[in-house]
Amino acid sequence: MTDKTTDFSLFGAHGRRRFLPMLAVLFAVASVSLASAQEVRHVTVAAAREGEVVGTVAATGAVIAREDVPVHAEVDGEIIRAVLAEEGDYVAVGAPLARIDTSDAELALEKNTVEQRRARTMIEQEKARLEKARVSEAEAARELARNRSLVTSGAVSERALSERENDHARAAADLALARNALEVAEAELELVGRNRAEIERTLDKSTVRAPAAGLVLVRNARTGHAAALSGEPLFVLAEDGDLELEVAVAETDLARIREGQKAVFHLEGHDAPLEGYVRHRAAQINAATRLGDVRIALDDPVGLVVGAFVSGRIEVLSRRSILLPVSAIRFAGNGDTIVTIVEDGIVSKRPVETGLAEGDLIEVLSGIRPGERVVLKAGSFLKDGERVVPAVDDYRLPSTDTGNAAAVTVSRAG
C-alpha cells in the first residue's frame, strides 16, 4: 500500500519566511481600515426650515357690554305699578320699561285745568275793564280839549276846566290800572300753563323709557317698590346690544399690547373660538393686582352672555423665521447659543441668536440659513472639522390654514 503525502514545502521554513511579512502588511491595512470605520460617526441631521412665528400674551376676563346705559327713575317717591321689560329683552329707543303711579299727577292736572279756566275768565274780565277804561279816558280827553278851547272865550270857567282836568286824570289812572290788571291776569295764565307743562312732563316721566336701543342686562325695578332719583338704576342696558371682552393682562406684558392686534379667546360651552382685535388698552395698572385691563372687540358676539368667563391670547407679533427643534441648540457656558452644521460631511460649530420658544421648537433669528443641515441631537459630542456620515431626517412644523407655510404660536423665551 502506497502512502499519499501532501507537500507542505510552501509552509516550510523557507516558505514561512516569505509569507509572514505579507501577513503583517495585510493585518496592518485591516487594522487601519477598522479604526477609520470606528472613528467616523453617524449623525441625524435636518434641513433648517422657516415658519410663521406668532408671539402671544395670555389673558383672562369676561364678556361685558361695550357701553352700559343706566336707566334711573325721573319721579321720586312714587310707587312702581308695572314692569314692562325683563333681562335679556332687546328694546328700541323710547320703548316703555316700567310705569310709575300717576294718581297724584293726574289730580294735580285736574286742579290745573280749573286754575287755567279761572285765569282765562279773569283775562276776559280784565279785557272788558280795560276797554271800558279806554273809552272813559278817551271821552274825558275829548271833554278836556273842548273845555280848553272854550276857556279863552269865557264860555267855560277856570273851575270847570279844572274839574275836566281831574276827570281826565282819573280816567287815565283807571286805564293804567286796567292795563296792569290784564297783564297780571295774563301772567297768571302763563304760570298756570307752565305748571301744567310740568305736570304733563311728570306724567310722561312716570313711564320709564329706554334712552337708547339695547339689550336689558339688569332689572332692579320691582312692582310695588318706590322709585327714587338716586341709588341703583331701575335698569341697565347694553347700548345697541354690543358686547365685547374685558380681559386682564400681566403688568410685564401690557406695554406690548397695541390697538388693532388680533386676539383669540375661548368660552366654556362655546364651540367656535371668539375672534376679535384689541379696541382699547388701559392707561394704568391696578395697584392691587398688578394687572392691566384690555378691551377686545369681537367679530361675532352673537349668543354671548354678559359675565361669562373667557381665556385666550392676544397676538403681539407675527413674523417668518427659522424654527429648529430645541434639541438642536446647545447653550454654552459663556452664554453663547451654538448649533452644529454638517456640510459635505464635515462638522462646523456656529453661534446663533435665538428668539421665542414654545414646546420643542425655538426660533433662530440669525446665524443660519434655510436649508442648511443641522445636527438634531448630540451635537455637543462632535468637534469642528470632524467627518461624519449624515442621515437626513425631518421635523414637523404645525401647518397654517392654507397649508403653504408652517406656523407656530410661541411665548417669550426666557
C-alpha positions as CSV (number, residue, x, y, z in Angstrom):
1,M,0.0,0.0,0.0
2,T,1.4,3.3,-1.1
3,D,1.4,6.2,1.4
4,K,0.0,9.5,0.0
5,T,1.5,12.6,1.4
6,T,0.9,16.3,0.8
7,D,3.7,18.7,0.0
8,F,3.8,21.4,2.7
9,S,7.0,22.8,1.4
10,L,5.4,26.1,0.8
11,F,4.9,26.4,4.6
12,G,8.3,25.1,5.4
13,A,11.0,27.1,6.9
14,H,11.7,28.9,3.7
15,G,8.0,29.4,2.8
16,R,7.2,30.8,6.3
17,R,10.0,33.4,5.9
18,R,8.3,34.6,2.7
19,F,4.7,34.6,3.9
20,L,4.9,36.2,7.3
21,P,5.8,39.7,6.0
22,M,2.8,39.5,3.7
23,L,0.5,38.7,6.6
24,A,1.9,41.6,8.7
25,V,1.1,44.1,5.9
26,L,-2.4,42.7,5.5
27,F,-3.0,42.9,9.2
28,A,-1.8,46.5,9.3
29,V,-4.1,47.6,6.5
30,A,-7.1,45.8,8.1
31,S,-6.4,47.5,11.4
32,V,-6.2,51.0,9.8
33,S,-9.4,50.4,7.9
34,L,-11.2,49.2,11.1
35,A,-10.0,52.2,13.1
36,S,-11.1,54.6,10.4
37,A,-14.5,52.9,10.3
38,Q,-14.9,53.2,14.0
39,E,-13.9,57.0,14.1
40,V,-16.5,58.2,11.5
41,R,-19.8,58.9,13.4
42,H,-23.2,58.6,12.0
43,V,-25.4,61.6,12.9
44,T,-29.0,62.6,12.3
45,V,-29.4,66.0,10.5
46,A,-32.3,68.0,9.2
47,A,-32.6,71.0,6.9
48,A,-33.4,74.2,8.7
49,R,-37.0,75.4,7.8
50,E,-38.8,78.7,8.0
51,G,-42.2,79.0,9.7
52,E,-44.6,81.7,10.8
53,V,-43.7,82.8,14.4
54,V,-46.6,84.3,16.3
55,G,-45.9,85.9,19.7
56,T,-48.8,86.0,22.1
57,V,-49.8,87.2,25.5
58,A,-52.1,85.2,27.7
59,A,-55.2,86.9,29.2
60,T,-58.4,86.0,31.1
61,G,-61.5,88.0,31.6
62,A,-65.2,88.2,30.9
63,V,-67.9,89.2,28.4
64,I,-69.1,92.7,29.1
65,A,-71.2,95.4,27.5
66,R,-69.2,97.8,25.4
67,E,-71.3,100.7,26.8
68,D,-73.5,100.4,29.9
69,V,-76.6,102.6,29.9
70,P,-78.1,103.0,33.4
71,V,-81.8,104.0,33.4
72,H,-83.0,105.9,36.5
73,A,-86.4,107.0,37.6
74,E,-87.2,110.7,37.0
75,V,-90.1,110.7,39.5
76,D,-89.1,110.5,43.2
77,G,-91.0,108.6,45.8
78,E,-93.8,107.2,43.7
79,I,-94.8,103.5,43.5
80,I,-93.8,101.4,40.5
81,R,-97.1,100.0,39.2
82,A,-95.8,97.8,36.3
83,V,-92.5,96.4,35.0
84,L,-92.6,96.1,31.2
85,A,-89.1,94.7,30.3
86,E,-87.1,91.8,31.5
87,E,-83.4,90.9,31.5
88,G,-82.4,89.6,28.0
89,D,-85.0,91.7,26.2
90,Y,-83.8,93.9,23.3
91,V,-85.6,97.2,23.4
92,A,-85.9,100.1,21.0
93,V,-85.1,103.7,21.9
94,G,-88.1,105.2,23.7
95,A,-89.6,101.8,24.5
96,P,-91.5,101.7,27.8
97,L,-89.7,99.8,30.5
98,A,-91.8,100.5,33.6
99,R,-94.8,102.6,34.7
100,I,-94.9,104.6,37.9
101,D,-98.0,105.6,39.8
102,T,-99.6,108.8,38.4
103,S,-102.6,109.4,40.7
104,D,-101.0,112.5,42.3
105,A,-100.0,113.9,39.0
106,E,-103.4,113.3,37.5
107,L,-105.1,115.1,40.4
108,A,-102.7,118.0,40.0
109,L,-103.6,118.1,36.3
110,E,-107.3,118.3,37.1
111,K,-106.7,121.2,39.6
112,N,-104.5,122.9,37.0
113,T,-107.4,122.6,34.5
114,V,-109.7,124.5,36.9
115,E,-107.0,127.2,37.5
116,Q,-106.5,127.5,33.8
117,R,-110.2,128.2,33.2
118,R,-110.2,130.7,36.1
119,A,-107.2,132.5,34.7
120,R,-108.8,132.7,31.3
121,T,-112.0,134.1,32.7
122,M,-110.1,136.7,34.7
123,I,-108.3,137.8,31.5
124,E,-111.7,138.2,29.7
125,Q,-112.9,140.3,32.6
126,E,-109.8,142.4,32.7
127,K,-110.0,142.9,28.9
128,A,-113.6,144.2,29.4
129,R,-112.5,146.6,32.2
130,L,-109.6,147.8,30.0
131,E,-111.9,148.5,27.1
132,K,-114.3,150.4,29.4
133,A,-111.4,152.4,30.9
134,R,-110.1,153.2,27.4
135,V,-113.5,154.6,26.4
136,S,-113.8,156.6,29.6
137,E,-110.3,158.0,29.2
138,A,-111.0,158.9,25.6
139,E,-114.2,160.7,26.5
140,A,-112.6,162.6,29.3
141,A,-109.8,163.6,27.0
142,R,-112.3,165.0,24.4
143,E,-114.2,166.9,27.1
144,L,-111.0,168.4,28.5
145,A,-109.9,169.5,25.0
146,R,-113.3,171.1,24.4
147,N,-113.2,173.0,27.7
148,R,-109.7,174.3,27.0
149,S,-110.9,175.7,23.7
150,L,-113.8,177.5,25.4
151,V,-112.0,178.8,28.4
152,T,-110.3,181.6,26.3
153,S,-113.6,182.9,25.2
154,G,-115.0,182.9,28.7
155,A,-117.7,180.3,27.9
156,V,-116.1,177.9,30.4
157,S,-114.8,178.9,33.8
158,E,-111.4,178.0,35.1
159,R,-113.2,175.9,37.8
160,A,-115.0,173.9,35.2
161,L,-111.7,173.4,33.3
162,S,-110.0,172.2,36.5
163,E,-112.8,169.7,37.1
164,R,-112.4,168.3,33.5
165,E,-108.7,168.0,34.0
166,N,-109.3,166.0,37.2
167,D,-111.8,163.8,35.4
168,H,-109.3,163.0,32.7
169,A,-106.6,162.3,35.2
170,R,-108.8,159.8,37.0
171,A,-109.8,158.1,33.7
172,A,-106.1,157.8,32.7
173,A,-105.3,156.3,36.0
174,D,-108.1,153.8,35.7
175,L,-106.9,152.9,32.2
176,A,-103.4,152.3,33.5
177,L,-104.8,150.1,36.3
178,A,-106.9,148.1,33.8
179,R,-103.8,147.5,31.7
180,N,-101.8,146.3,34.7
181,A,-104.6,144.1,35.8
182,L,-104.8,142.5,32.4
183,E,-101.0,141.9,32.4
184,V,-101.3,140.2,35.8
185,A,-104.1,138.0,34.6
186,E,-102.1,137.0,31.5
187,A,-99.0,136.3,33.6
188,E,-101.1,134.1,35.9
189,L,-102.4,132.2,32.9
190,E,-98.8,131.7,31.7
191,L,-97.8,130.5,35.1
192,V,-100.7,128.0,35.2
193,G,-99.6,126.9,31.7
194,R,-96.1,126.3,33.0
195,N,-97.4,124.3,35.9
196,R,-99.5,122.3,33.5
197,A,-96.5,121.5,31.3
198,E,-94.5,120.4,34.4
199,I,-97.4,118.1,35.5
200,E,-97.6,116.7,32.0
201,R,-93.8,116.1,32.0
202,T,-94.3,114.3,35.3
203,L,-97.0,112.1,33.8
204,D,-94.7,111.4,30.8
205,K,-91.7,110.6,33.2
206,S,-94.0,108.2,35.0
207,T,-93.4,105.9,32.1
208,V,-89.7,104.9,32.3
209,R,-88.4,104.7,28.7
210,A,-85.2,103.3,27.2
211,P,-82.9,106.3,26.4
212,A,-81.2,104.2,23.8
213,A,-81.8,100.9,21.9
214,G,-80.1,98.0,23.6
215,L,-80.1,94.7,25.5
216,V,-81.6,94.7,29.0
217,L,-78.8,93.5,31.3
218,V,-80.1,94.3,34.7
219,R,-83.7,94.8,36.0
220,N,-83.8,96.3,39.5
221,A,-87.3,97.7,39.1
222,R,-89.8,95.8,41.3
223,T,-93.6,96.3,41.2
224,G,-94.8,97.9,44.4
225,H,-91.4,99.4,45.3
226,A,-90.9,103.2,45.5
227,A,-88.9,104.8,42.7
228,A,-86.0,107.0,43.6
229,L,-84.0,109.6,41.8
230,S,-80.8,108.4,43.4
231,G,-79.4,105.0,44.2
232,E,-79.2,102.0,41.9
233,P,-80.7,102.3,38.4
234,L,-84.0,100.7,37.6
235,F,-82.5,99.1,34.5
236,V,-79.1,98.7,32.9
237,L,-78.9,98.4,29.1
238,A,-76.1,97.3,26.8
239,E,-76.2,100.1,24.2
240,D,-77.2,98.6,20.8
241,G,-76.6,95.2,22.3
242,D,-72.9,95.5,21.6
243,L,-70.9,93.0,23.7
244,E,-67.1,92.7,24.0
245,L,-64.4,91.2,26.2
246,E,-62.6,92.8,29.1
247,V,-59.5,90.8,29.9
248,A,-56.6,91.3,32.4
249,V,-53.0,91.2,31.2
250,A,-49.9,90.9,33.3
251,E,-48.0,94.1,34.0
252,T,-45.0,92.9,32.2
253,D,-47.0,92.3,29.0
254,L,-49.3,95.3,29.0
255,A,-46.7,97.5,27.3
256,R,-46.7,95.1,24.3
257,I,-50.4,95.5,23.7
258,R,-51.4,97.8,20.8
259,E,-54.8,98.7,19.4
260,G,-55.8,96.5,16.4
261,Q,-53.8,93.4,17.5
262,K,-55.6,90.1,16.8
263,A,-57.0,88.1,19.7
264,V,-58.5,84.6,20.0
265,F,-60.4,83.6,23.1
266,H,-62.3,80.6,24.3
267,L,-65.6,80.4,26.2
268,E,-66.7,77.3,28.1
269,G,-69.6,75.7,26.2
270,H,-69.0,77.8,23.0
271,D,-67.7,75.6,20.2
272,A,-66.1,78.2,18.0
273,P,-63.3,80.4,19.2
274,L,-64.1,84.1,19.8
275,E,-62.0,86.1,17.4
276,G,-61.5,89.9,17.5
277,Y,-59.0,92.6,18.0
278,V,-57.7,95.0,20.7
279,R,-60.0,98.0,20.9
280,H,-58.6,99.7,23.9
281,R,-55.8,99.3,26.4
282,A,-56.0,100.7,30.0
283,A,-53.8,103.7,30.8
284,Q,-52.8,102.3,34.2
285,I,-52.1,99.2,36.2
286,N,-54.3,98.1,39.0
287,A,-52.1,98.7,42.1
288,A,-53.5,95.7,44.0
289,T,-53.4,93.1,41.3
290,R,-50.6,94.4,39.1
291,L,-52.8,93.7,36.0
292,G,-54.0,96.0,33.2
293,D,-57.4,95.8,31.5
294,V,-57.7,95.4,27.8
295,R,-61.0,95.6,25.8
296,I,-61.4,93.2,22.9
297,A,-63.9,93.9,20.1
298,L,-65.4,90.7,18.7
299,D,-66.1,89.8,15.1
300,D,-69.2,87.9,16.1
301,P,-70.6,88.5,19.6
302,V,-74.0,86.9,18.9
303,G,-75.2,84.5,21.6
304,L,-72.8,85.6,24.3
305,V,-73.9,86.2,27.9
306,V,-72.5,89.1,29.9
307,G,-70.3,87.9,32.7
308,A,-69.2,84.6,31.0
309,F,-65.5,83.7,31.7
310,V,-63.1,83.7,28.8
311,S,-59.4,82.8,28.4
312,G,-57.2,83.2,25.4
313,R,-54.3,85.0,23.8
314,I,-53.5,88.3,22.1
315,E,-51.2,88.3,19.2
316,V,-48.4,90.8,19.8
317,L,-46.1,89.9,16.9
318,S,-46.1,87.9,13.7
319,R,-43.0,87.1,11.5
320,R,-41.3,84.4,9.5
321,S,-38.2,82.9,11.0
322,I,-36.2,79.7,11.1
323,L,-37.6,77.2,13.6
324,L,-35.5,74.4,15.0
325,P,-36.1,71.7,17.5
326,V,-34.7,72.7,20.9
327,S,-32.5,69.5,20.8
328,A,-30.5,71.1,18.0
329,I,-29.5,74.0,20.2
330,R,-26.6,73.9,22.7
331,F,-26.2,76.6,25.3
332,A,-22.5,77.1,26.0
333,G,-21.2,78.0,29.4
334,N,-20.1,81.5,28.2
335,G,-23.7,82.3,27.3
336,D,-23.4,81.6,23.6
337,T,-26.0,79.6,21.7
338,I,-24.5,77.1,19.3
339,V,-25.8,74.9,16.5
340,T,-23.9,72.1,14.8
341,I,-23.8,72.3,11.0
342,V,-22.9,69.5,8.6
343,E,-21.7,70.5,5.2
344,D,-20.2,67.9,2.8
345,G,-19.8,65.5,5.7
346,I,-17.7,68.0,7.7
347,V,-18.9,69.3,11.1
348,S,-18.8,73.1,12.0
349,K,-20.0,74.8,15.1
350,R,-21.8,78.1,14.6
351,P,-23.2,80.7,17.1
352,V,-26.8,81.8,16.5
353,E,-29.2,84.2,18.0
354,T,-32.4,82.7,19.3
355,G,-35.8,84.3,19.9
356,L,-39.2,83.0,21.0
357,A,-39.7,79.4,22.1
358,E,-42.7,77.1,22.7
359,G,-42.7,73.4,23.4
360,D,-40.0,71.6,21.4
361,L,-39.4,74.4,18.9
362,I,-37.2,77.5,19.2
363,E,-36.9,80.5,16.8
364,V,-33.5,81.3,15.3
365,L,-33.1,84.9,14.4
366,S,-29.7,84.9,12.9
367,G,-26.6,82.7,12.2
368,I,-28.2,80.1,9.9
369,R,-29.9,80.0,6.5
370,P,-32.9,78.0,5.4
371,G,-31.9,74.6,4.0
372,E,-28.6,74.3,6.0
373,R,-28.3,70.9,7.6
374,V,-28.3,70.9,11.4
375,V,-27.4,68.1,13.7
376,L,-30.6,67.3,15.6
377,K,-29.1,65.5,18.6
378,A,-25.8,65.0,20.4
379,G,-24.2,67.9,18.6
380,S,-22.1,68.7,21.7
381,F,-20.1,65.4,21.2
382,L,-18.9,66.5,17.8
383,K,-15.9,68.6,17.0
384,D,-15.2,71.3,14.4
385,G,-13.8,69.7,11.3
386,E,-14.8,66.2,12.2
387,R,-16.0,64.0,9.4
388,V,-19.4,62.4,9.9
389,V,-21.9,60.3,8.0
390,P,-25.2,62.3,8.0
391,A,-28.6,60.6,8.0
392,V,-31.2,63.1,6.8
393,D,-34.4,63.3,8.9
394,D,-37.2,65.9,9.2
395,Y,-39.1,67.6,12.0
396,R,-42.7,68.7,12.0
397,L,-44.0,72.3,12.0
398,P,-47.7,73.0,12.5
399,S,-49.5,73.8,9.3
400,T,-51.4,77.0,8.6
401,D,-54.9,77.0,7.3
402,T,-53.6,77.4,3.8
403,G,-51.2,74.5,4.1
404,N,-48.5,76.5,2.3
405,A,-46.4,77.6,5.2
406,A,-45.6,76.5,8.7
407,A,-46.7,78.4,11.8
408,V,-46.2,78.1,15.5
409,T,-47.6,80.1,18.3
410,V,-44.9,80.9,20.8
411,S,-44.5,82.9,24.0
412,R,-41.4,84.9,25.1
413,A,-38.3,82.7,25.6
414,G,-36.6,83.1,28.9
